[in-house]
């Protein structure tokens, strides 16, 4: 199941209030291992388009 599918399934079965009571943190965060992988492979990151936020 992809993350977007999981999000939709949760949304279909639970209200925002129910989810808020079940999870204290709702989001994604890179682990130290993931941050190191990004540093180690900067050339790959540079080849992909950047998003403007």
Beta strands, then each sheet from edge to edge (+ up, - down):
end
